[in-house]
Each structure stands twice: as structure tokens, then as C-alpha cells.
Amino acid sequence: MDSGQSTEARVADLLERMTLREKAGQMVGLHVGSFTVLQRETSWTTTLDDAKDAIRDHQVGSATPFGTGFSPYNTAVVAGRVANQLQRVAVNETRLGIPLLVPVDAIHGHAHIEGATVFPHNLAMAATWNPDLAERAARITAVEMAATGANQNYAPTADVAREPRWGRTYETYGESSSLVEAFVAAETRGLQGESLRDPTSVAATVKHYPASSEPTRGEDTAPVDISMGTLRRVFLPPFERAIDEGVAGVMPMYNALGNEPAHSSTFYLTDLLRDRLGFEGVTCSDWLAVWMLVERHQTAASFAEAVEQVATAGLDIASVGGTQHADTLCELVESGDLPESLLDRSVRRILALKFELGLFEDPYVSPRSAIIDVGSEEHRRVSREAARQSVTLLQNDEETLPLGDVDELFVTGPNADSLDNLLGGWTVFDFDENEGPTVRGGLEHVVDDGTTVTYEPGVGSDESAGRDAVASRAERADATVAVLGEPWYLHEFGPASLRGENGGFPQRNSLELPPAQRDLLDAVAATDTPTVLVLVTGRPLVLTDVLDQVDAVVVAFFPGLEGGRAIADVLVGNTNPSGRLPITFPRSMGDFPVRHDWLPHPSPLGMDEHLPSYDPLFEFGFGLSYTEFTYDSLDVSEETIADGGEVTVSVTVTNTGDRAGTETVQLFGEHRHSSVVTPVRELQGFTKVTLSPGETRTVTITLTADDLRVVKPDGSRTLESGAYELFAGDRTQTLAIS
């Protein structure tokens, strides 16, 4: 208890005092609430009293009483009181008084708490191309978490979105490893602050290690079958960057990589993660992953065998393992099937994190602080700015946008007046409509006094209703805004009990707009009224057949609590759109997977006889503005780069339009020749620049030799001599690698 001692000394002293039962308890967590489990049982409910008993009797070291979609305690003040109750049991009613980790799923703000600040989801945040903004959002998330007693976040998500059919695409920062890396680093810094001992800092837990986002068929948690070279080139860099930033935790993926489940893999959890990548923190299971080894992967014949596998592999905490997991650990040690030294290894890491978080000094919170900090106006302003920067303009025929003098503006579509559908999953469901404006409400707030906003839903997510009313209103209006796309969902794509029936949309079998939404567009297009399609979605959809029906297209990737106002500001011109796509929009389902960094390959019949490898509807990095930008030059400070060196890349940009705007300068590169096949272009850096009409500015991006290394089939990285082509806008420059 002497805070003047080193963490290492305090851990050693405490570990020496612990019994086997106390060690096992530290390696498990539990949740409070009810959910349906995947093993052959009915739903169970864990009450708050059950949790207190588990802490007293089994010394359980981690508890999630709120901050999930399954908890009954999701209001800010109540959450803080519940956290304090559980901490008092752990500190005052157990022999050693070890405080609890209190983890939550705060994926885009502390969004499972009513009244909290809900930021745009990660894909939307990536569309801002502004990691500094993501860091500010994460800092706010940490402050609001800490105010309610939470001290660990199951975030950031470091998955690289390589399979858009996957329902969890919106939780990612896009398809580029470099882009994901930058945002994961920013989020880690924001959550953990300058020091974990800061009472407003929380432990970040990067997930889903090492490569969950390219599942077979796009099916959530299905096996991932990739090479070691692809693993090291595409999927691992964001995790490595998080480790470099000092991330406190790592969560493995549900999937098997090849034929080896990540949770039970000594190679992935120990050899690669710790010995090669240098991670020293805590590994935490995804929720039911240990049971899935028995019931789904079928690599363990019993729960005891699954527990033995994960403990041996290097899993430290079974996040919702509860007392059964703790008892099983004890039984395995007592029977001689599991060395107690493996428990010591994990418990050292867990205790170290608790000491670093300052929990032994003060694990409690003041519920009053939640009233002040959670959902404050200052925090919501940051959310609003993030939403504005995320909105992306994809089409603007005849300068339909921004909307000019409009006497009557007609708004329609299933997402036009739904706050839940702007928020997306991992959020309090059935959000109070007074918490923020929908797109309809945002437009009513920002249009001129002389403009009337009319509304007709016209259609559910996939259920026709009121086509004639839609056509009649659109006919009378000066402009129509159709807000279509995907509804609220998580995973793949349920649970139906929360999201309701949706006629089979969204799904992974088809990413086109459903028939009812297409029918609505048909009705609007038949009127010849200028029409704006606002697409609210969690991933790219196939829009090829609808572009001719509309004059402008705006996309918002689940933009959060302030999304309705942000979209409205873009539509009327209060905000000049600056969002850029963090993921490619394909022309058809048959094009999947389609990625900007595709690998070149032979064309046996000749280039003209093969379909193009990358011919998307809207490419990665694309986005329009209400002004125009030209690239005047692309220069490098040195013509040659050697191992250990770096060069400064300078790009000169001019705003040639008539209004101020923000351009995202994207630097891509390509090895002209190398010993292995490398992508035709990879994102190497980016920066944003805001320019007044006629203004010219030169921005710089630093490129290091490490950025140019080639990944070999075994996963090793080497710097190979040769020409390296750089691209920015329509400019190119060649850099020699020596």
C-alpha cells in the first residue's frame, strides 16, 4: 500500500501474499445484466447482489455493471454509485482489498450511458482524416468514463476494413493500414492521457488482435485465412503502433486465423504479441470467447480444456468468465494440469495495471462529477465538429448543393427522422429524441425563415409505405432530401429484439439499397424535383443504379448524436464538406473485395482483355467540396533515402474556387520493382489544409525509410534499393531508395 514504492515491488509483495483462489479470481470478470449465451443454456441474469457475492466469495477482479447494451444501470449518476458499491466490497470485504477493473464498451464515446456524448462511429471519424480530432474525442470519452467509475475501455478498434460485407465495418477506421494506425494511436493517447494515474485517464484495450476484419464470406467471426506477409503488412501495424503508444490492454479476436483460434494460440498471444511485438500489458478475452472454443471452434472438448488452453496461451482475463472460470482455474492447478506459475504470470500483469491506474490509492468516484462531466455542452461541441468534418460529398451535379433559395424543402426516407439510426450500434438504444436533432430536425433549425420543411417517411428500412404521398410532396417541393441507408445494428446485424424486423436489410448477401428504398427514389425521381440522397450507413453500399436518379449524394457513416445538425449544415452550406472516404465504394457486389492498395498480377490475355482490378464507383480518399483545389507541385527534400534516413515531401495546393475550404492532401507511394509483389499504391501520409479563395500553401509530410520497407512472405521487413514513386493529387515524384 506504499505508493512510494515501484509498481514492480508492490506487485511482487502483493502476489506473494495471495492464495490460489485469490489469484484465480483476479483472472476473471463478470457482467451485471442479462444476455443470451452461446453455450447450450437459456438466458441468465447476473444481479448486482450476485456480483457482490462473486467478489466476496471468489475475489473476482473485474466487473462490468454498466456500459454495455445488457446492463440495467446505464444512467451516469447510478453507474457511479454502482461502481462505488462494487469497489467497496472488493476493498473492504475481501482479505487483501484488491480494487476492481471496471471495463466498458465505449466505442464512440461513453455511448451506453444515457446523456453521454456520442461521437461519430470510427468509420465516420476516419472520414475526417483528422487524428487530432479523434484524440480530443477519446480524451472526452475517458473523462466521461472516469466520472462514472469506469477505468478500462474495450477500445480502440485496430481492425483494418478489408471486407465491407462484414457488419462491424463501421467500428473500424477504414481500409488503409496507415490510416487506421494514425487513428488508433490518437485514440490510445486520448484515452490514456499523459499518465494512467491521472484520475481522468482509463486503460485502453486495443482489439481485435490480430486480424478479425477479413472473415470468410464477410461473416462475423468466421475464420480468417491470410498469409503471414499480409498479416504483417496490413493487419499488425495498427496494433504495433498502439503498443508503441503504451496501450494497456489487448483483446484477441473471436476468429481462428487459419485453423488456430486466437484466444488459445500460444503463437499469437505470447510468441508474436509479447516476444516479437514487445507487449507487456494485459490480455482480455472477448466476451464469450472461451466458451466458443468448445461450442463453436470445437477445439476443446470441455470448458475445463478451454480454460487450460487460454491460460497456457497467455490470456490474462476472461472478461465475463465469472466464478465458473475462476473455480476451473483452481481445479486445473490443484490437479496438476496447469502450473500455478502461469497464473502468477497473468496476475502480475493485472496487478501492475491496477497499481498504474492508482486504484489502490482511490478507486472511488463522486457521482456528482458525472452530472458535471457527462454530456457537457463543451463535449458535445467537439462531437458536432467531428460530425461536420466527417460528412462526405460524393456527387453534386449542376451544383445542386448547397441548397439555395428554397421555399419548400421536402424530407423523406427511413433515416430522415430517426436519431437511433444516426447513432448506430454500441449506443443506448431508443435514444431520447430530445437528446439531439435528426436530419429533419437539423434542417428545420438551419433553413432560412422563408423555407418550409415538410416530411413524409415514405418507407421503413425495407417496407413500402406512402409512395403516393411521397410523390405528391416531392412534386410540390423545390428540392427533396431523401435520407436512406442502413438502420441501427451491431455485429451481424442483430439483435432483432432491439433493432426490430427490417425485411432482411442490412445483410452481407446484398449491399444494394433494399427494394422499398429504391421504390421511394423512383417516386421522387419521377417528379423532376432536384433530389439529394443522404446515405446514412455503417459501410459502403452499392449505389451504381441509383446515381442517375439523384442530383447529389452525401454520405454519413453513423455520425453520432450531433449528426443530424452536421448533415443539415452541409446541405445548406453552413459547412463546406471536407470528409474524404476512408473506404472504397464498389460498383457491384461482384467486385468485392475491392481495395485501393490492390496487388498487381499477370494478365494472360493482355490488359485490354481483363476487367480492371480497381474500378470503383467512388475510390478510397475521394470527396468533393464546394470549392476547387489544384496541386501545383510535389517535391522531396532529398532525391535518395537510405536505411535510417528520412525525407520531407512538400506539396503545394491552391484553392481556385470562390469560397474557403479544407483539402486533405494524401500522399501515396509505389515500389516500381521489388523482390515480392507490393501494392500498386499505399497511403504513406496525409495532412489537412484550410485555404481561403485564391490562397496557395505548401504542406509537408515526413517519410522515413521504415515506411518504405518491403514485407517478406515470412513477415520480416527489409529495405530494398530501387525507385519509389510518390503521388499526391495529379502530381508525381520519384524517390530513390539506396
N, C-alpha and C positions, 0 to 999 in steps of 0.2 A: 504493500500500500504506500510505499515511499516513492512519491513522484520524482524525487531527485535521482533515483537510480535509473540506469538504462533500461530500455524495453527488454533487451536480451536477459538482463539479470532478473528483472521482475518475472518474466515468463518462466525462467528456469526455477526460480524459487516457488512459484505457484504450482507448476507442473509436478514438482517433487512431492507436494502435499496431497495430490489428487488420487482418489481411488479409481479403479477401473470403471465403475459405474459413473463417476463424475466426468471422466474423460469421454466416455461414450455419449453422455448427454450433450456435451459441447459440440458433438459432430452431427447433431440433428436439429431440425427446425420443425415448426408446426404452424398451421394456419388457423384462424378463427373464422368460422363460417361454414358454408355447405357447398359442395360441388360433387358431380358425378365422377367417380373414379373409373379407370380403365380396367382394373382387375375385376374378377367376377363377383362383384358385390353391388348392392344398391347404394344410393347416395348416403353419405354420412354427414353429420353436423358436429363440428367441434365448437363448444361453447366457451365463453370466457372462463367459466369455472373449470372446465376441462383443461384449458391451457394452464391455469394456475396450479392445478393438481400435477400436471406433467412437469412443470418447473420444479415444484417442491419434491416430488417423488422420484423424478428421473433426471433432474438437473439439466433439462433441455436448455440449450444455449442460444436458440434463435426462435423468434416468434413473429408472425405476420398477422396482427389483429385487425389491420385495415390496409387500405392502399391497393386492394385488388377488386375485381368485379364480383368476388364471392363474399365480401365482408359486410356485416350489418353496421359497422362503426365508421362510416365514411363521411362524417362531418368533422370539421377541423378541431373544434374545441373538445368534442367527445373523443376523438382519436388521441389527442394529447393526454387526456385523463386516463384512457385505457392503457396507453403506453406506460404511463407512470405507475399504474396499478401493477402491471406485469413486472416492471423493473423493481418495485418494492418487494414483490415476492422473491425475485431472484436474489436481491441484495440482502434482504432481512430474514428470509425464511429458508435459506439453504446454508449448508455448513460453511462454504467458502465465500459466499456472497458475490459470485461472478455475475456481472451485469449481462444483459441480453443484446444481441444484434436484433434490430427491428427493420427487416428489409421490406421494400415496396416495389411495385411496378410503376415507376414514374417515367414513362416512356417519352411523353411530350408535355412536360410539366407534371405537377403533382395531381394529375387529372382524375384519379379515383377518389379525390376528396372534393366534396361539394363546395363550390365557391372559389376553388383554387384557380390559378392562372393556367389556362390551357393553350399551349403553343401549337403552331403548325406541326403536323407529324414530320418525321425525319425526311421523307422524300420531298415534302414541301420546303423544309428548311434547306435541303441541298439545292433546291431551285433558286435560292437566294444567292448561292455561290459566295456566301459571306460567313466564314467560320467564326469571325469575331462576334457576330450576332448570335450564333449558336452557343458560344461560350457565355455570353450575357444571359441567355435563356437558361442555360444549365446552372449558372450561379443563383438565379432566382428560384429555380426548381429546388436546389439544395436548401436555400433559406426557408422555403415553404415546407419542405420535408422536415427539416430540423425543428421547425416551430410546432410540428405535430408529434414529435418524438421518434420519427423515423431516422435511422442513421446509416442505412445501406440502400442503394438503388440498383435494381437489376437493369442497368443501362451503363454505358451506351451500347447500341447495336452496331457491330462492326461487320455485319454481313454485306457482301457485295452483290447487288441485284443482277444476277445473270439469267434469271428465268422468270419473266413477268407473269407467267401463268400462276406462279406461287402467290398465294393470298397475302403473305406477310411482306410483300414488296414495299408497301408504304412505310414499314418500320425501318427501312434501310436508307442510306444516303446516296443511293443510285448505283449505276453500273460500272463506274470507274473506281478502281482501287485507290488511285491518287486522291480523288475527290472524297471518298469515304474516309481515307486516312486523315485528311485535314480536319474533317468534321468530328471524327472520333477523338482526335487529340484535343480539339477545342472543348468538346463536351466533358471529357475527363478532367481537364483543367478547371472548368466551371464547377463541376460537382464537388471536386476535392479541394478547391481553393488553394491558398498558399500553404496550408497545413491541415491535416486531418484533425488536429487538436483545436482548430477554430470551431466554436460551437455551431457555426452555420455551415460547416462542411460535412459531407457524407461520403461514405465509401462507394466508389464507382465499381461496377461489376460488368466487364465487357463481355458481350455474347454475340453469337452462339458459335463458340470455338469448335473446330477451326474453319468450317466451310458449309454452313447449313443451307445456303441460298441458291444452290443449283440442284435441287432434288429431282429425281427421275420423274418424268411426266409433269413436273411442276407441282407434284403432290406433297403437301406439307409433311415433313419428317420422313419422306421416302429416302432410300439410300442415295448417297452422292458418290458418283463414280468418276473421279478425275485423277490426273497424273500428279506425281509429286512436283513436277515442274510447274503445272498450273496452280497447285496449292501454294507453292512458294511465290509465284509471280503475281497471282491475282488475289488470293484469299487471305494469306497470312500478313501482308504488310500492315493493314489497319490494326491487327492485334499486336504486332511488334511495336507499332507507334504508341499504342495505349500503354504497353509495358514500359516503353521508354519514358512516358509521362508519369509513371509511378502508379498505374491503376491498381487498386487494392484487391480486386477480385476478378475471376474469370469463370464464366458459366459455359460448360460444354453444350454441344448441340444434341438434340434427340436422335439425330440421324446416325446411321452407320456410314463410315467413309470406306468405300469399297465394301468389305464384308465385316468390318470391325466397328461396333458401336463406340462412339466417342467416350461415353461415360465409363466404360470398362476397359479402355485401352491404356495400357502402361506406356505404349509408344507415344500417344498423343498427349496424355496428361502428365507424364514425367519426362520421358526421353526428349521429346520435342519442346514441350512447353517450358520445362524447368531447366533441363541440361543445355539445350541449344538456344532457346529464346531468353533464358535468364529470369523467368518469372519467379517471384519469391512470395507472392501473396496467397490468398485463399481461393480454392476452387469450390464452387457451389453448384449443386445439381439443378437442372431444370426440374420442374415441379414433380412430375410422376415418373421421371426417367429411370429410376432404379427398378420400379415395378415393371416398366416396359421391357426390361431385359428378359423378364420371364414371360410376359403376356404377349409382347409384340415382336421383339427381335428373336425371342426363343433361343437365346444363347446361354440362359441359366435355367436349370430345371426346377429351382425353388427360389423363394425370396432370400433364404439364407445364402444360397450360392451367389445370388445377385449382389447382396451386401458384401460378401467376401471379394467378389470381382472388383467392385468400385473402390473399396478400401485399399486393395492391393494396387490398383492402377494409379491411385493418388487423388481420389475425390475426398475433399475435406468435410463438406457439409452436405447432408441430404436435406434439401430445403424444406420439404414437408414430410420427412421420414417419420417424425413423431416417435412415440415411445416404442413402437414395434421395431423400428430400425435400431434404436439405442439398445433395446434388450437383445436383439440379434447380434449386435457387435460384441456385447459381453459374452454371450453364449459361444461365439466363434473363438474368442480369446481363451475362454475357460476350457474349451475342448481341444485346444492346441491347433486349431485350423487357421488361426490368424495371429501373427505375432503382435504383442502389445506395443512393440516399438513402432508399428505402423500407425497406431492411434496416437502415440506420442508425437510423431511427425506432424500429423494433421492438427492436433490440439495446440502445438507450439505456434502454428501459423494463426489459428483462430484467436488465441490469447493475445498474440502480438497485435493483431488488428484492433482488438478491444482496448488494449493499452494505448495504441496510437490515436484512437478516437477520443481518448480522455474519458471513457465511460467509468473507469474505476474512481475517478475524481468526482464526476457528477453525471449520472445517467438520466436525470430528470429534466423536464421542460415545464415552462409556465404556460398553461393553456391560454392565458391572456395574450401571450405573444402570437398565438395563432390568429387571434382577432385582428391584430395589427398587421401581420405579415402576409397572411394567406389571401391571395386575390386582390392585393392593393392596387390602387389606380396606377401607381408608378410601374408596377409589374405588368399590368395589362397594356400599358403604352408600349412596352417592349414587344409584347405579343402582337400588338397591332402593326408595329413596324415590320416585324418578321413576316406577318401575313401579307402586307403590302409588297414587300420585296420578293415574295415567293410567287405571286400571281404572274403567269406567263402567257404572253400574247402569241398565238401560233398563226393566225390568219387575220388579215384586215383589208379585204377588198374594198376598193373605192373609198378608203379612209372612213369606213363606217364608224369606227371608234377614233377618238372619244365621241360619245353621243352629243350631238349639238342641240339646237333648239328643238325640243320635242314637247308637243302639247300633251300627248297621251303616250305613256310607256306601258306596254303590256308585258307582264312577267308570268311565266308558266313553267311547269315541269316539277318532277318529284323532289328535287333538291332545292327548289326556289324558296320554300318556307319551312325548311327543316334545319334546326340547329344541330341535332344529333348527327345528321349526315355531313355537316361541315367538320365535326369533331373527329369522326372515325372511331376506331376501337381503342381499347385501353383508356377508357374515359367513363365517368359516371354516365350510365345510360338513362335516357328520358330526362335530359338536362332541362332545367327550368328555363322556359323560353325568355324569361326576363333577364337571364344572365348575359345575353348578348344578342345582336341582331342577326337575323337570317339574311340571305341575299335580298329578298323582298324588302325586309325592314331596313337594310342598309341603303337601298335605292330610295326608299321613301324619305330617308333622312337627308340624302345628299343632293337630290334633284332640285332644280330651281322651283321657286314658289309657283310659277305658272304651269308646272308639269304635274299631270295627274298620273299616278301609278295604279294600274288595275292588275288584278291577279285572278288566275284560274289554274288549279293544279293540273288538270288535264289528264294526269296519268300517275299511277303509283310506280314503284320501281319497275314492275313488269305487269301492269294491269291497266288496260284501257279504261278511260272514263272521261266523258265530256268532250269528245272530239269536236262536235258541232259548236259547243260554247267556246272552245279554243279558237276555232276558225273565225267565229264571229268577232271575238275580241281582237284577234290579230288583224282582221280586215279593217277595223276602225282605228287601230293604233298607228302612230307614226314610226314606231320601232318595237320589235319584240325581243325580249331576252328569255331564252329557253335554257333553264338550268337543269341539266340532265346528268347522267353518270351513275356511279355506284352508291349504294346506301352504306350505312354503318355496318361494319363487320370486323371480325378478327379471325386469325388462323384461317381455316378453310371451311366455311365462311360464316360459321355459326357463332354462338349457339342460337338455334332458331327460336328458342324460348324468349330470347331477348330481342333479336332483330326482327322477328316476325316472319311470316311467309313472304317470299319475294319471287315466286314463279321460276325459281332456278337461276336467278341472276342476283349477284355475280357468281361466277364459277370459273374453273380453269379450262373447261372444254371450249368455251367461246368468250372472246373479249370484245365482240361487237356489242353495240347498244342493243337492248332487247327489242322485240317487235313493237311493244306498246310505245316505247320512246321513239322508235323510228316512225311510227304512225303519227305521233304528235308532231314531229318535224315535217312530215308530209303535209299535214293540215296547215301548218304555219307557212311552209314554202309556197303553197298554192295561192296564197294571198298577195304575193309580191311585196309584202311589207319587209323593209330591211330587218334582218334577223341576226342576232348574236347568240351563238352557242357558248354557254358557260359549262364547262365539264368539271364536275366535282368527282374525284376518283382517287383510288389508292395505288394505281399503277397505270401504265399506258394502255389505252383501249384502241381498237381498230376503227378508225374514222374515215377510211378511204371513200366509202359510198355515201357519206353524208356531207362532205365538204362542199359539194356543188349546191347543196340546199341552203347553205347559210353564208352570210357575208363576212362574219368574223368569228374567230374561235379563241376562247380564253380557257386555260386550264388551271385548276387549283387542286393540289394534292392534299385533301383533307386539311384545310388551312387553319383550323382551330377556332377558338371562341371569338376571335375578332375577324374571322374570315369573311363574314357577310359584309361588314363595313369595308374591308380591304378590297374585296371584289367590286363593290359599288364605286369606291374611289377611283379604281382603274377604269371602269366603264364610262364614267362621266368626265374623266380627265384630271381629277384632283391629284392622281398619282400617275406618273409616266411609267408604264410597266418596265421592269428590269429583270424579271425572272428569266432564267435560262434552263432548258431541260437537263435534268441530271440522268435521264434515261431515254432511250430511243423509242419512238412510236413507229411500229411496223405498218406495212401496207396490208398485210393479211395474216391470218393465223398460221398459214403455211410457211411464213417467213421465220417463225420462232425456232431457235433463239436468234435474235439479231442484235449485234453489239458493234459499237464504233471501233473497238480495238480487235477486229477480227484478224485471224491469221491467214496470210497468203497461201495459196495452194496451186497445184498444176491445173491446167485447162486442156485436157487431151484433145478436144475438138477445136481448140482455138478460142480466144477470148470472146469473139463475137457469137459463138455458139452456146455459151453458158450464161445463165441468168447471173446478174451481178450479185456479189457476195454481200454487199451492203448498199441497199437502195431503199432507205426507209421513207415513210411519209414525212416525218419530222426527225431530224438527226439529233444525236446527243449534243448538247450545248446550244441548241437553237432557241431563239426567242426574238420577237420583234419589239420595236419601240415606237413611240410617237414621233421620234426624230430619226436622223440617219447618221451613221458613223462611217468614216473611211480610215483605212490603215495606210499610213504614209511611209513607214519604214520598219524594218526588223533587223537589228544589229546585235552583234556579240562583242563583248569586251576583248576576248581572245579568240583567235581562229582555231586554236588547238587546246584540248583539255587532256590532262594526264591523270593517272591514279592519285587520289588525294586532293585534286585541284577543283576549282570551280570557275564558272564564267557568269558574267552578268548579261542577261538578254534584255535589250531595250526595244520597246515597241512604241511608236508614235501614232496617236489616234486623234482624229479631228471630228468634232460634231458639225456636220454640214447641214443640219436641219434648222428649224426655226424655234425650237424650244429646248430647255435644259433636259438632259437625260443621263442615264448611267449605263455605261458599257462594261461588260465583263470580258476582259482580254484573256483568251485561252491559248496557252502555248502547248502545242502537240509536237511529238517527235517520232522519228522512224529510223531504225538501223537500215542502211542501204544494203549491207551484207553482214551476215553473222554466221557463226558455226551451227546455230539452231534456228528454227523458224521463230520469228518475232512478230508482234503485231504491226499492221500497216501504219498505225499511229496510236500513240499513247499520250494521255494527258500528263504533261510534265510540270505544269504550274498554271496559276491563274491569279488575276487581281482585278479589282473593280475601280473604275474611274468615272467621276461625275463631271460633265462638261457643259458649259453654257453654249448657246448657239454661236458657232464660228470659232469656238475655243479649241486649241490644239495643246496636247500634253503628251509627254513621254513618260511611260511607266517602265519599271524594271522588274524582272523575275530572276532569281538566282538559281542556277543549275549546277549541281555538283556531279562529280564523277560517279558517285554511288547511284545517282539517279539513272545512269546510263548503263548499268551493269546488265549483262545477259544472264538469264536464269537457265541453268543446265537441266537436263532430264532428271538428275538426282536431287534437284532443288538448290544446288550450290549456285553462287552468283560470281561472275567474273567480268572484268572489264576487257573488252576486245577492241583492238585497233580497227579503224575504218572510218567511213563517212557517216555522219549522223545528220539527218535532215530535220530542220525545225520549221514549224508552221504557226502562223498567227494571222487570223483573218485571211486575206488573199496574198500574204507575203511569205516568202520562204528564205531560209538561210542555211548554209551548210557549215557544220562544225566537225573538225577532225578529232578523232579520239586516238591518242598515241599510247 
